[in-house]
Amino acid sequence: MLPSPWLDVGANLFSSVGTVGAFAVAMYLLRKEHKREELHDQEARRSQAVKVSAWIEARPISYGGRELAFHVHNASDMPIYEVSLPMPIPTGDGPAHEAEFIGLVPPGQTVQRPAPKEWAASYFSPEPVEIEFLDSRGKHWIRDEQGFLTCGDHRSEAPSS
């Protein structure tokens, strides 16, 4: 006796559903792996930039006085380049924008530069300042006064604790 044609149809249908299911699972896993690799690449690109910070703080000077100074700290294992501190300078006509160019900050070091005297009037305690720099891969980064790190035009990280 020959098997029923419905048995063949059922077997083919079961095989087709299994193939489509396997394909769907493979696509899901491929997409998940792609997202994981993208996240890993993003973390690798940011690994140096997250270790750079800048702040303003009073430092003692001779004769018992003090002056405000910008501090740029590079806690990474590679130097950072074209470091600048964009800063608004209060004037009678509104804030004027200047930048303190530092250039290179070696790995594991903190560089200090005097801050404009106009900043002393509003200084209360150490606080972060905006910094722009190039990492060792040539990527341009900006960390704003709130600690957010930006590469290009996309905000990419909240301040680290």
Summary of the structure (lengths in Angstrom):
residues: 161
radius of gyration: 28.1
end to end distance: 76.2
largest distance: 111.9
contacts: 393
relative contact order: 0.16
helix: 34%
strand: 38%
